[in-house]
Amino acid sequence: MRILLAVDGSKFTKKALAFLSTHEGLAGPEDHLVVLHVQPPLSPRVKSMVGADAVREYQAEESAKVLKPIEKFLKNHAIPFETQWVVGSPVAEIIGAAKKKKAHMIVMGTHGHGLLGRALMGSVAQRVVADSDLPVLLVK
């Protein structure tokens, strides 16, 4: 099975990773995990002030802070994987990457905000569930 794991570096990412590593039917040696981190775009004003190269370098460094510990964890658990980071809207990038990578499922941690929290702030996980044609597994 090919699974897209959307990660943000939070404790909820760690919970989703732990869930996958303990359920061999989802992420075992025969399966493939695509780990995706989405960096938010910075305003054009910031790019013009510091330069596009500096912004790209910053985003690469921030992505590495999220992805490096996950890579180490997956290597230690012998789970086949690839990592990728992109800049954009999290919902669109997660769904787009899942389609591009021909994933069978999207897995992500969820912050578990209640109804009021989702109404006020929205939820990337909730929107991925609503907009994706693929099964989505949320780990709380």
Backbone as a printed PyTorch tensor [residue, N CA C, xyz], in Angstrom:
tensor([[[  0.8380,  -1.1770,   0.0000],
         [  0.0000,   0.0000,   0.0000],
         [  0.8840,   1.2420,   0.0000]],

        [[  0.4790,   2.2550,  -0.7190],
         [  1.1900,   3.5370,  -0.7540],
         [  0.3720,   4.5260,   0.0790]],

        [[  1.0150,   5.0770,   1.1110],
         [  0.3460,   5.9950,   2.0310],
         [  1.0510,   7.3380,   1.9970]],

        [[  0.2610,   8.4060,   1.9460],
         [  0.8080,   9.7440,   2.0850],
         [  0.5930,  10.1700,   3.5340]],

        [[  1.6800,  10.4570,   4.2280],
         [  1.6270,  10.9340,   5.6040],
         [  1.9340,  12.4230,   5.5990]],

        [[  0.9320,  13.2310,   5.9330],
         [  1.1130,  14.6820,   6.0070],
         [  1.6200,  15.0360,   7.3970]],

        [[  2.7350,  15.7720,   7.4670],
         [  3.3680,  16.0490,   8.7620],
         [  3.5950,  17.5410,   8.9590]],

        [[  3.4670,  17.9580,  10.2180],
         [  3.7470,  19.3560,  10.5560],
         [  4.7450,  19.4870,  11.7000]],

        [[  5.2400,  18.3750,  12.1960],
         [  6.2320,  18.4110,  13.2690],
         [  5.6520,  18.5030,  14.6620]],

        [[  4.3490,  18.5060,  14.7900],
         [  3.7030,  18.6140,  16.0940],
         [  3.6550,  17.2550,  16.7910]],

        [[  3.1660,  17.2600,  18.0180],
         [  3.0050,  15.9940,  18.7390],
         [  1.9680,  15.1150,  18.0470]],

        [[  1.0940,  15.7040,  17.2650],
         [  0.0840,  14.9350,  16.5500],
         [  0.7100,  14.1850,  15.3770]],

        [[  1.7550,  14.7610,  14.7900],
         [  2.5340,  14.0560,  13.7730],
         [  3.1850,  12.8290,  14.3980]],

        [[  3.7450,  12.9920,  15.5900],
         [  4.3980,  11.8750,  16.2790],
         [  3.4090,  10.7650,  16.5800]],

        [[  2.1840,  11.1320,  16.9460],
         [  1.1650,  10.1280,  17.2280],
         [  0.7910,   9.3600,  15.9540]],

        [[  0.6560,  10.0650,  14.8480],
         [  0.3360,   9.4060,  13.5780],
         [  1.4660,   8.4710,  13.1670]],

        [[  2.6960,   8.9120,  13.3470],
         [  3.8660,   8.0880,  13.0280],
         [  3.9150,   6.8430,  13.9080]],

        [[  3.6520,   7.0170,  15.1910],
         [  3.6400,   5.8750,  16.1150],
         [  2.5350,   4.8940,  15.7300]],

        [[  1.3870,   5.4060,  15.3520],
         [  0.2840,   4.5400,  14.9430],
         [  0.6840,   3.7160,  13.7230]],

        [[  1.2560,   4.3680,  12.7270],
         [  1.6600,   3.6470,  11.5170],
         [  2.7200,   2.5990,  11.8080]],

        [[  3.6770,   2.9360,  12.6630],
         [  4.7690,   1.9950,  12.9310],
         [  4.3240,   0.7820,  13.7320]],

        [[  3.2020,   0.8820,  14.4320],
         [  2.7100,  -0.2540,  15.2190],
         [  1.6160,  -1.0330,  14.5020]],

        [[  1.2570,  -0.6270,  13.3100],
         [  0.2490,  -1.3330,  12.5240],
         [  0.8670,  -1.7550,  11.1930]],

        [[  1.5330,  -2.9040,  11.2310],
         [  2.2950,  -3.3650,  10.0790],
         [  1.4350,  -3.5310,   8.8330]],

        [[  0.1360,  -3.7450,   9.0170],
         [ -0.7490,  -3.8590,   7.8600],
         [ -0.8550,  -2.5540,   7.0900]],

        [[ -0.4810,  -1.4410,   7.7240],
         [ -0.5210,  -0.1470,   7.0650],
         [  0.8450,   0.2740,   6.5320]],

        [[  1.8600,   0.1150,   7.3270],
         [  3.1890,   0.5770,   6.9210],
         [  4.2300,  -0.4690,   7.2810]],

        [[  4.2070,  -1.5480,   6.5560],
         [  5.1860,  -2.6050,   6.7710],
         [  6.2440,  -2.5860,   5.6880]],

        [[  7.0850,  -3.5960,   5.6700],
         [  8.1910,  -3.6390,   4.7000],
         [  7.7240,  -3.6960,   3.2390]],

        [[  6.4990,  -4.1530,   3.0150],
         [  5.9740,  -4.2450,   1.6500],
         [  5.3290,  -2.9390,   1.1930]],

        [[  5.1140,  -2.0230,   2.1210],
         [  4.3960,  -0.7920,   1.8280],
         [  5.3760,   0.3540,   1.5750]],

        [[  4.8350,   1.4730,   1.1190],
         [  5.6690,   2.6460,   0.8620],
         [  4.9860,   3.8800,   1.4390]],

        [[  5.7470,   4.6450,   2.1630],
         [  5.2380,   5.8350,   2.8310],
         [  5.8180,   7.0770,   2.1530]],

        [[  4.9490,   7.9840,   1.7730],
         [  5.3680,   9.2740,   1.2430],
         [  5.1040,  10.2880,   2.3480]],

        [[  6.1570,  10.8790,   2.8660],
         [  6.0350,  11.8390,   3.9650],
         [  6.0840,  13.2390,   3.3600]],

        [[  5.0290,  14.0100,   3.5930],
         [  4.9160,  15.3350,   3.0010],
         [  4.8130,  16.3990,   4.0820]],

        [[  5.6390,  17.4270,   3.9380],
         [  5.5590,  18.6020,   4.8120],
         [  5.2660,  19.8100,   3.9320]],

        [[  4.2830,  20.6080,   4.3260],
         [  3.9030,  21.7950,   3.5680],
         [  4.3010,  23.0460,   4.3380]],

        [[  5.1150,  23.8510,   3.7060],
         [  5.5140,  25.1500,   4.2640],
         [  4.5430,  26.2130,   3.7640]],

        [[  4.0850,  27.1020,   4.6360],
         [  3.2080,  28.1820,   4.1680],
         [  4.0020,  29.1690,   3.3140]],

        [[  3.3680,  29.7110,   2.2950],
         [  4.0800,  30.7110,   1.4890],
         [  4.2810,  31.9970,   2.2940]],

        [[  5.3820,  32.6550,   2.0430],
         [  5.6290,  33.9520,   2.6700],
         [  5.1580,  35.0410,   1.7130]],

        [[  4.8430,  36.1700,   2.2590],
         [  4.2880,  37.2520,   1.4430],
         [  5.3070,  37.7200,   0.4080]],

        [[  4.8240,  38.2060,  -0.7130],
         [  5.7310,  38.7470,  -1.7290],
         [  6.5980,  39.8900,  -1.1830]],

        [[  6.0570,  40.5920,  -0.2180],
         [  6.8330,  41.6930,   0.3760],
         [  8.0910,  41.1590,   1.0730]],

        [[  7.9390,  40.0470,   1.7890],
         [  9.1020,  39.4510,   2.4590],
         [ 10.1190,  39.0030,   1.4180]],

        [[  9.6350,  38.3660,   0.3600],
         [ 10.5480,  37.9220,  -0.7040],
         [ 11.3070,  39.0920,  -1.3080]],

        [[ 10.6150,  40.1980,  -1.5100],
         [ 11.2870,  41.3480,  -2.1190],
         [ 12.2980,  41.9770,  -1.1580]],

        [[ 12.0420,  41.8580,   0.1450],
         [ 12.9480,  42.4570,   1.1260],
         [ 14.2060,  41.6200,   1.3310]],

        [[ 14.0490,  40.3000,   1.4210],
         [ 15.2080,  39.4500,   1.7340],
         [ 15.6930,  38.6430,   0.5370]],

        [[ 14.8900,  38.5580,  -0.5060],
         [ 15.2810,  37.8210,  -1.7040],
         [ 14.6910,  36.4290,  -1.7280]],

        [[ 14.3680,  35.9740,  -2.9150],
         [ 13.7470,  34.6600,  -3.1010],
         [ 14.6550,  33.5280,  -2.6290]],

        [[ 15.9690,  33.6720,  -2.8490],
         [ 16.9000,  32.6220,  -2.4270],
         [ 16.9170,  32.4650,  -0.9140]],

        [[ 16.8960,  33.5810,  -0.2010],
         [ 16.8950,  33.5270,   1.2680],
         [ 15.6030,  32.9070,   1.7820]],

        [[ 14.4810,  33.2220,   1.1470],
         [ 13.1970,  32.6390,   1.5460],
         [ 13.2200,  31.1330,   1.3090]],

        [[ 13.7000,  30.7210,   0.1500],
         [ 13.7670,  29.2900,  -0.1800],
         [ 14.6870,  28.5550,   0.8100]],

        [[ 15.8050,  29.1500,   1.1430],
         [ 16.7300,  28.5470,   2.1080],
         [ 16.0720,  28.4180,   3.4850]],

        [[ 15.3710,  29.4560,   3.9060],
         [ 14.6540,  29.4240,   5.1830],
         [ 13.6190,  28.3000,   5.1930]],

        [[ 12.8330,  28.1990,   4.1190],
         [ 11.8080,  27.1610,   4.0490],
         [ 12.4280,  25.7670,   4.0270]],

        [[ 13.5500,  25.6120,   3.3670],
         [ 14.2480,  24.3200,   3.3480],
         [ 14.7400,  23.9550,   4.7500]],

        [[ 15.2890,  24.9280,   5.4640],
         [ 15.7690,  24.6770,   6.8310],
         [ 14.6130,  24.3090,   7.7640]],

        [[ 13.5060,  25.0250,   7.6570],
         [ 12.3470,  24.7340,   8.5030],
         [ 11.7740,  23.3420,   8.1830]],

        [[ 11.7540,  22.9940,   6.9200],
         [ 11.2670,  21.6690,   6.5250],
         [ 12.1890,  20.5740,   7.0510]],

        [[ 13.4830,  20.8130,   6.9860],
         [ 14.4430,  19.8240,   7.4880],
         [ 14.2480,  19.5800,   8.9820]],

        [[ 13.9200,  20.6170,   9.7390],
         [ 13.6770,  20.4530,  11.1760],
         [ 12.5190,  19.4930,  11.4300]],

        [[ 11.5410,  19.4920,  10.5380],
         [ 10.3850,  18.5930,  10.6760],
         [ 10.7170,  17.2080,  10.1370]],

        [[ 11.3680,  17.1460,   8.9790],
         [ 11.5410,  15.8640,   8.2840],
         [ 12.6910,  14.9970,   8.8010]],

        [[ 13.7820,  15.5860,   9.2440],
         [ 14.9510,  14.7910,   9.6670],
         [ 14.6300,  13.8090,  10.7920]],

        [[ 13.9360,  14.2280,  11.8750],
         [ 13.6070,  13.2480,  12.9260],
         [ 12.6760,  12.1390,  12.4270]],

        [[ 11.7930,  12.4750,  11.5030],
         [ 10.8770,  11.4730,  10.9540],
         [ 11.6610,  10.4680,  10.1060]],

        [[ 12.5920,  10.9580,   9.3080],
         [ 13.4320,  10.0730,   8.5020],
         [ 14.2050,   9.0980,   9.3920]],

        [[ 14.7640,   9.6210,  10.4630],
         [ 15.5190,   8.7680,  11.4020],
         [ 14.6100,   7.7000,  12.0010]],

        [[ 13.4250,   8.0910,  12.4260],
         [ 12.4580,   7.1640,  13.0100],
         [ 12.0890,   6.0670,  12.0180]],

        [[ 11.7880,   6.4510,  10.7920],
         [ 11.3640,   5.4700,   9.7840],
         [ 12.5010,   4.5190,   9.4080]],

        [[ 13.7140,   5.0330,   9.3280],
         [ 14.8700,   4.1630,   9.0510],
         [ 15.0460,   3.1450,  10.1780]],

        [[ 14.9040,   3.5870,  11.4150],
         [ 15.0380,   2.6840,  12.5640],
         [ 13.9620,   1.6080,  12.5850]],

        [[ 12.8000,   1.8960,  11.9980],
         [ 11.7030,   0.9270,  11.9660],
         [ 11.6040,   0.1890,  10.6350]],

        [[ 12.5990,   0.3870,   9.7690],
         [ 12.6790,  -0.2940,   8.4750],
         [ 11.4040,  -0.1400,   7.6460]],

        [[ 10.8440,   1.0610,   7.6560],
         [  9.6590,   1.3530,   6.8550],
         [ 10.1300,   2.0990,   5.6010]],

        [[  9.8580,   1.5490,   4.4180],
         [ 10.2670,   2.2350,   3.1820],
         [  9.5380,   3.5710,   3.0400]],

        [[ 10.2770,   4.6130,   2.6910],
         [  9.6710,   5.9390,   2.6290],
         [ 10.4200,   6.8470,   1.6760]],

        [[  9.7790,   7.9330,   1.3530],
         [ 10.4130,   9.0690,   0.7040],
         [  9.8500,  10.3130,   1.3620]],

        [[ 10.6380,  11.3780,   1.3860],
         [ 10.1530,  12.6230,   1.9700],
         [ 10.1040,  13.6950,   0.8920]],

        [[  9.2300,  14.6370,   1.1360],
         [  9.0600,  15.7370,   0.1950],
         [  8.5380,  16.9400,   0.9710]],

        [[  8.9760,  18.1070,   0.5890],
         [  8.3800,  19.3180,   1.1450],
         [  8.0350,  20.2620,   0.0010]],

        [[  6.9640,  20.9880,   0.2200],
         [  6.4720,  21.9190,  -0.7840],
         [  6.0160,  23.2000,  -0.0900]],

        [[  5.8090,  24.2260,  -0.8680],
         [  5.2870,  25.4860,  -0.3640],
         [  3.9080,  25.6770,  -0.9680]],

        [[  2.9320,  25.9910,  -0.1130],
         [  1.5990,  26.2420,  -0.6360],
         [  0.5270,  26.0840,   0.4160]],

        [[ -0.6890,  25.9540,  -0.0590],
         [ -1.8390,  25.7350,   0.8120],
         [ -1.8340,  24.2810,   1.2680]],

        [[ -1.8380,  24.0150,   2.5780],
         [ -1.7370,  22.6300,   3.0390],
         [ -2.7780,  21.6920,   2.4370]],

        [[ -4.0240,  22.0900,   2.4040],
         [ -5.0760,  21.2050,   1.8990],
         [ -4.8280,  20.8470,   0.4390]],

        [[ -4.6120,  21.8500,  -0.3960],
         [ -4.3920,  21.6080,  -1.8240],
         [ -3.1300,  20.7890,  -2.0690]],

        [[ -2.0740,  21.0900,  -1.3360],
         [ -0.8050,  20.3770,  -1.5330],
         [ -0.8960,  18.9240,  -1.0850]],

        [[ -1.5750,  18.6740,   0.0240],
         [ -1.7250,  17.2940,   0.5180],
         [ -2.5220,  16.4690,  -0.4770]],

        [[ -3.6540,  16.9880,  -0.9020],
         [ -4.5000,  16.2460,  -1.8430],
         [ -3.7930,  16.0850,  -3.1910]],

        [[ -3.1400,  17.1330,  -3.6510],
         [ -2.4140,  17.0620,  -4.9250],
         [ -1.2720,  16.0570,  -4.8890]],

        [[ -0.5180,  16.0520,  -3.8060],
         [  0.5990,  15.1050,  -3.6810],
         [  0.0960,  13.6670,  -3.5980]],

        [[ -1.0080,  13.4630,  -2.9020],
         [ -1.5730,  12.1080,  -2.7970],
         [ -1.9630,  11.5840,  -4.1750]],

        [[ -2.5610,  12.4360,  -4.9810],
         [ -2.9340,  12.0340,  -6.3450],
         [ -1.6960,  11.7860,  -7.1950]],

        [[ -0.7430,  12.7040,  -7.1240],
         [  0.4740,  12.5980,  -7.9360],
         [  1.2670,  11.3310,  -7.5910]],

        [[  1.3270,  11.0160,  -6.3160],
         [  2.0880,   9.8390,  -5.8660],
         [  1.2680,   8.5470,  -5.9210]],

        [[  0.0160,   8.6690,  -6.3690],
         [ -0.8840,   7.5190,  -6.4780],
         [ -1.0490,   6.7980,  -5.1400]],

        [[ -1.2420,   7.6080,  -4.0970],
         [ -1.4370,   7.0610,  -2.7470],
         [ -2.7990,   6.3710,  -2.6670]],

        [[ -2.8540,   5.3550,  -1.8150],
         [ -4.1060,   4.6550,  -1.5510],
         [ -4.8420,   5.2780,  -0.3700]],

        [[ -4.1000,   6.0310,   0.4430],
         [ -4.6730,   6.5950,   1.6620],
         [ -3.8280,   7.7860,   2.1080]],

        [[ -4.4870,   8.7260,   2.7810],
         [ -3.8030,   9.8530,   3.4170],
         [ -3.9050,   9.6500,   4.9210]],

        [[ -2.7920,   9.8060,   5.6190],
         [ -2.7820,   9.7070,   7.0830],
         [ -2.2490,  11.0300,   7.6210]],

        [[ -2.9130,  11.5230,   8.6520],
         [ -2.4360,  12.7410,   9.2950],
         [ -2.8800,  12.7960,  10.7430]],

        [[ -2.0910,  13.4590,  11.5390],
         [ -2.4910,  13.7000,  12.9160],
         [ -3.4780,  14.8470,  12.9420]],

        [[ -4.3320,  14.8260,  13.9330],
         [ -5.2950,  15.9180,  14.0600],
         [ -5.1950,  16.5090,  15.4540]],

        [[ -5.3330,  17.7880,  15.5230],
         [ -5.2290,  18.4840,  16.8040],
         [ -6.4330,  18.2270,  17.6870]],

        [[ -7.5120,  17.7210,  17.1060],
         [ -8.6700,  17.3500,  17.9040],
         [ -9.4360,  18.5230,  18.4720]],

        [[ -9.4400,  19.6520,  17.7590],
         [-10.2390,  20.7890,  18.2180],
         [-11.7080,  20.3820,  18.2370]],

        [[-12.4420,  20.8990,  19.1570],
         [-13.8740,  20.6230,  19.2180],
         [-14.6210,  21.3510,  18.1190]],

        [[-15.9230,  21.2220,  18.1410],
         [-16.7790,  21.8300,  17.1200],
         [-16.5760,  23.3390,  17.0510]],

        [[-16.5130,  24.0020,  18.1880],
         [-16.3360,  25.4460,  18.2070],
         [-14.9720,  25.8380,  17.6260]],

        [[-13.9330,  25.1000,  18.0050],
         [-12.5960,  25.3900,  17.4910],
         [-12.5180,  25.2370,  15.9800]],

        [[-13.1410,  24.1910,  15.4540],
         [-13.1430,  23.9930,  14.0020],
         [-13.9270,  25.1040,  13.3030]],

        [[-15.0310,  25.5210,  13.9160],
         [-15.8520,  26.5730,  13.3120],
         [-15.0920,  27.8930,  13.2690]],

        [[-14.3330,  28.1830,  14.3120],
         [-13.6090,  29.4460,  14.3820],
         [-12.3290,  29.4370,  13.5530]],

        [[-11.5820,  28.3400,  13.6240],
         [-10.2710,  28.2950,  12.9970],
         [-10.2320,  27.4970,  11.7110]],

        [[-11.1770,  26.6040,  11.5190],
         [-11.0790,  25.6850,  10.4070],
         [-10.1120,  24.5870,  10.7800]],

        [[-10.0240,  23.5850,   9.9660],
         [ -9.1350,  22.4810,  10.2560],
         [ -8.6170,  21.9180,   8.9490]],

        [[ -7.3000,  21.8550,   8.8250],
         [ -6.7050,  21.2680,   7.6360],
         [ -7.1980,  19.8280,   7.4940]],

        [[ -7.1780,  19.0810,   8.5840],
         [ -7.6150,  17.6850,   8.5260],
         [ -9.0650,  17.5780,   8.0730]],

        [[ -9.9190,  18.4080,   8.6280],
         [-11.3360,  18.3830,   8.2680],
         [-11.5260,  18.6950,   6.7890]],

        [[-10.7830,  19.6600,   6.2810],
         [-10.9150,  20.0310,   4.8760],
         [-10.3350,  18.9650,   3.9520]],

        [[ -9.2590,  18.2920,   4.3790],
         [ -8.7150,  17.1900,   3.5750],
         [ -9.7400,  16.0640,   3.4920]],

        [[-10.3620,  15.7320,   4.6120],
         [-11.4050,  14.6990,   4.6140],
         [-12.5270,  15.0790,   3.6580]],

        [[-12.9630,  16.3320,   3.7150],
         [-14.0830,  16.7750,   2.8850],
         [-13.7330,  16.8210,   1.3970]],

        [[-12.5080,  17.2040,   1.0580],
         [-12.1440,  17.4430,  -0.3370],
         [-11.4690,  16.2720,  -1.0410]],

        [[-10.9640,  15.2990,  -0.2890],
         [-10.2130,  14.2030,  -0.8930],
         [-11.1460,  13.0730,  -1.3610]],

        [[-10.7810,  12.4800,  -2.4890],
         [-11.4700,  11.2960,  -2.9800],
         [-10.9050,  10.0280,  -2.3340]],

        [[ -9.7620,  10.1590,  -1.6900],
         [ -9.0780,   9.0120,  -1.0680],
         [ -9.5420,   8.8390,   0.3770]],

        [[ -9.4090,   7.6250,   0.9010],
         [ -9.6450,   7.4600,   2.3450],
         [ -8.6250,   8.2820,   3.1320]],

        [[ -9.0760,   8.8580,   4.2370],
         [ -8.2100,   9.6670,   5.0940],
         [ -8.2920,   9.1030,   6.5000]],

        [[ -7.1490,   8.7590,   7.0710],
         [ -7.0730,   8.2610,   8.4310],
         [ -6.5410,   9.3850,   9.3040]],

        [[ -7.3430,   9.8100,  10.2910],
         [ -6.9260,  10.8460,  11.2180],
         [ -6.5370,  10.1910,  12.5330]],

        [[ -5.3830,  10.5430,  13.0530],
         [ -4.9020,   9.9990,  14.3130],
         [ -4.8910,  11.1250,  15.3290]],

        [[ -5.5920,  10.8980,  16.4310],
         [ -5.7260,  11.9140,  17.4730],
         [ -4.8950,  11.5510,  18.6790]]])
